[in-house]
Amino acid sequence: MLNISHNKLNKKVDLTIYKSAKSVFDIPYYRQFNKFLLAIALIILIVLFLPWTQNITGQGQVTTLKPNQRPQTIQSQIPGRIEEWFVQEGDYVKKGDTILRISEVKSEYFDDKLVERTNQQITAKNSSVDAYGSKVQALNRQVAALLNEQQLKIQQTKNKLMQAHLKVKSDSIDLEAAKTNISIAEKQFNRIQTLQDEGLKAVRDVEEKRLKLQETQAKLMSQENKYLATVNDVINAKIELSRINAEYTDKISKAQSDMFTAQSSQFDTEAQVTKLENDYTNYKMRNSLLYVTAPQNGYINKALTGGIGVTFKEGEELVGIMPADYDLAVETYVKPIDLPLLHIGEKVRVQFDGWPAIVFSGWPNVSYGTYGAKVVAIENFISDNGKYRILLAPDKNAETWPEAIRVGSGARTIALLEDVPIWFELWRQINSFPPNYYLPEGSNKLGKKEAKK
């Protein structure tokens, strides 16, 4: 039965004479089945040598080409309490349209006239600045007047001092003349006294000379007193000059001190004005933030914080909005081993969820329901899922993407690489080898050969 004997039973015994053998060997469909198997084998052999386009597949989703076109949430820059909604989900809004109105929750901003009162404080402080400025100008004029008066007083005292010096010189000359006169008078008196002793002059002549000598002595003493008084006037003029300098220095210093105090107060008030102006601008801007507006044209997706009277913190998401104008794109993820095979501008086929498609990844020309795209950006850092993010944009030279595609829907991508035989692709898949490394069109041939090596 196992046909392991050297005695071939089918050669010694004619099996066709048996009924069971006839029912087995004489049925014609076995011959047809054998021919079918042979044809299938030939077809498979031929198919193994057909071209197959190597590809890199990935899963992704529809997004937008530019960051400002992607779905976003609207936040409030200040904490508040929701008072009124002006839109509902699905509404179309233009840039600047009011979405909701909020109120303050911090006590320091409860005053409805806070901006007006801050402006009044600014006006009052500006008046104070002007007053300090006028005071500084008045003190400047006072200092200038004191300096001028000081110069005049000093000049006047210097003139007095010069006059005193001249008077001293004049009195000193008169004193010397008086000394000369008294010397002459003494000589005359002595001479007349001698003559009178000899009897040549009368006593009357002697008395006249004695009287004249006494008058000359009196004049000398008077001139000495006058000279000392003039010297004293010089000293007094010097003291007066010093006193004037000290007096006016004190007055000028006090006026300058008052001026610097006024300037300091002016600068301090100006700083307060600047702070108040800053507060005024902040309060005015904060009042404008009580109305949350649309940052761009779009559709309201979902109210993330609903209701009336709900409080929230600054930066908390309030409502989602989808921009009305956007350029579609697809973000997909590839394994790190496949990343070197992708380049900017590379052609990619995209299959969108919800659109019927017949996809032959190895024969893109016979696929149906896929759309052309090209690589516009490759992420330089790996994503959290362990793959690299690739951004695809529509290929202008291929078919137009469906208009009904929504951002966020799923997509399957097929990046087309080199053409290889099917047997080579099967062998590569069995051995888990990566696709052939290649350079995109436009690279030099030498670089391509080196890359293949």
Residue pairs with C-beta under 8 A, 6 or more apart in sequence:
15 21
15 25
16 22
16 25
16 26
47 422
48 421
48 422
48 423
48 426
49 421
49 422
49 423
50 421
50 422
51 419
51 420
51 421
51 422
52 362
52 363
52 419
52 420
52 421
52 422
52 424
52 425
53 361
53 362
53 363
53 364
53 416
53 417
53 418
53 419
54 362
54 416
54 417
54 418
54 419
54 420
54 425
54 435
54 436
55 361
55 362
55 364
55 414
55 415
55 416
55 417
55 435
56 334
56 338
56 341
56 342
56 414
56 415
56 417
56 435
57 361
57 412
57 413
57 414
57 415
58 332
58 333
58 334
58 387
58 390
58 412
58 413
58 415
59 332
59 333
59 410
59 411
59 412
59 413
60 330
60 331
60 332
60 333
60 390
60 392
60 410
60 411
60 412
60 413
61 330
61 331
61 408
61 409
61 410
61 411
62 328
62 329
62 330
62 352
62 405
62 406
62 407
62 408
62 409
62 410
62 411
63 70
63 328
63 329
63 330
63 331
63 391
63 407
63 408
64 70
64 323
64 326
64 327
64 328
64 329
64 407
65 326
65 327
65 328
65 329
65 376
65 391
65 393
66 326
66 327
68 296
68 323
69 323
69 325
69 326
69 327
70 323
70 326
70 407
71 301
71 320
71 321
71 322
71 323
71 407
71 408
72 295
72 320
72 321
72 323
73 304
73 317
73 318
73 319
73 320
73 321
74 99
74 292
74 294
74 295
74 317
74 318
74 319
74 320
74 321
75 314
75 315
75 316
75 317
75 318
76 102
76 289
76 292
76 312
76 314
76 315
76 316
76 318
77 289
77 314
77 315
78 104
78 286
78 289
78 314
79 105
79 106
79 311
79 312
79 313
79 314
80 102
80 103
80 104
80 105
80 290
80 311
80 312
81 102
81 103
81 104
81 105
81 309
81 310
81 311
81 312
82 100
82 101
82 102
82 305
82 307
82 308
82 309
82 310
82 311
82 312
83 100
83 101
83 102
83 103
83 308
83 309
84 100
84 101
84 308
85 99
85 100
85 303
85 308
86 97
86 98
86 99
86 100
86 101
87 93
87 97
87 99
87 100
87 300
87 319
88 300
89 300
89 301
89 302
89 303
90 299
90 300
91 299
91 300
92 297
92 298
92 299
92 300
92 324
93 99
93 294
93 297
93 298
93 299
93 300
93 321
94 294
94 297
95 293
95 294
95 295
95 296
95 297
96 293
96 294
97 293
97 294
98 291
98 292
98 293
99 292
99 293
99 294
99 300
99 318
99 319
100 291
100 292
100 318
100 319
101 290
101 291
101 292
102 290
102 291
102 292
103 290
104 110
104 290
105 311
109 283
109 286
111 117
114 283
115 280
115 283
115 284
115 287
118 276
118 279
118 280
118 283
119 280
121 276
122 273
122 276
122 277
122 280
125 269
125 272
125 273
125 276
126 273
128 269
129 266
129 269
129 270
129 273
132 262
132 263
132 265
132 266
132 269
133 266
135 262
136 259
136 262
136 263
136 266
139 255
139 256
139 258
139 259
139 262
140 259
142 255
143 252
143 255
143 256
143 259
146 248
146 251
146 252
146 255
147 248
147 252
149 248
150 244
150 245
150 248
150 249
150 252
153 244
153 248
154 241
154 244
154 245
157 237
157 240
157 241
157 244
158 241
160 233
160 237
160 240
161 234
161 237
161 238
161 241
164 230
164 233
164 234
164 236
164 237
165 234
167 230
167 233
168 227
168 230
168 231
168 233
168 234
170 230
171 223
171 226
171 227
171 230
172 227
174 223
174 226
174 227
175 220
175 223
175 224
175 226
175 227
177 223
178 216
178 219
178 220
178 223
178 224
179 220
181 216
181 219
181 220
182 213
182 216
182 217
182 219
182 220
184 216
185 209
185 212
185 213
185 215
185 216
185 217
186 213
188 209
188 212
188 213
189 206
189 209
189 210
189 212
189 213
192 201
192 205
192 206
192 209
193 206
193 209
195 201
195 205
196 202
196 203
196 205
196 206
292 318
292 319
294 321
295 321
296 321
296 323
296 324
297 323
297 324
297 325
298 321
298 322
298 323
298 324
299 321
299 322
299 324
300 319
300 320
300 321
301 319
301 320
301 321
301 322
302 319
302 320
303 318
303 319
304 317
304 318
304 319
304 320
305 312
305 316
305 317
305 318
305 319
312 318
322 407
326 407
327 393
328 394
328 401
328 405
328 407
329 376
329 391
329 392
329 393
329 394
330 350
330 373
330 391
330 392
330 411
330 413
331 389
331 390
331 391
331 392
332 389
332 390
332 392
332 411
332 413
333 383
333 385
333 387
333 388
333 389
333 390
334 342
334 387
334 388
334 390
334 415
335 387
335 388
336 382
336 386
336 387
336 388
337 434
338 415
338 434
338 435
339 378
339 388
340 437
341 415
341 417
341 434
341 435
341 437
341 438
342 375
342 378
342 390
342 415
343 375
343 439
343 440
344 375
344 376
344 377
344 378
345 374
345 375
345 376
345 440
346 374
346 375
346 415
346 440
347 372
347 373
347 374
347 395
347 415
347 416
348 372
348 373
348 374
348 375
348 392
348 413
348 414
348 415
348 416
349 364
349 367
349 370
349 371
349 372
349 373
349 413
349 414
349 415
349 416
350 370
350 371
350 372
350 373
350 392
350 401
350 411
350 412
350 413
350 414
351 357
351 359
351 369
351 370
351 371
351 411
351 412
351 413
351 414
352 371
352 401
352 402
352 405
352 409
352 410
352 411
353 409
353 410
353 411
353 412
354 409
355 369
355 402
356 369
357 367
357 368
357 369
357 370
358 367
358 368
358 369
359 367
359 368
359 369
359 370
359 412
359 414
360 366
360 367
361 367
361 414
362 422
362 425
364 370
364 414
364 416
370 414
371 394
371 398
371 399
371 400
371 401
371 402
372 394
372 395
372 397
372 398
372 399
373 392
373 393
373 394
373 395
373 398
373 413
374 392
374 393
374 395
375 390
375 391
375 392
375 415
376 391
376 392
376 393
377 390
377 391
378 388
378 389
378 390
378 391
379 388
379 389
379 390
379 391
382 388
383 389
390 413
392 413
394 400
394 401
417 435
417 436
417 438
418 435
418 436
418 438
420 428
420 436
428 435
436 452
437 451
437 452
438 448
438 451
438 452
439 447
439 448
439 451
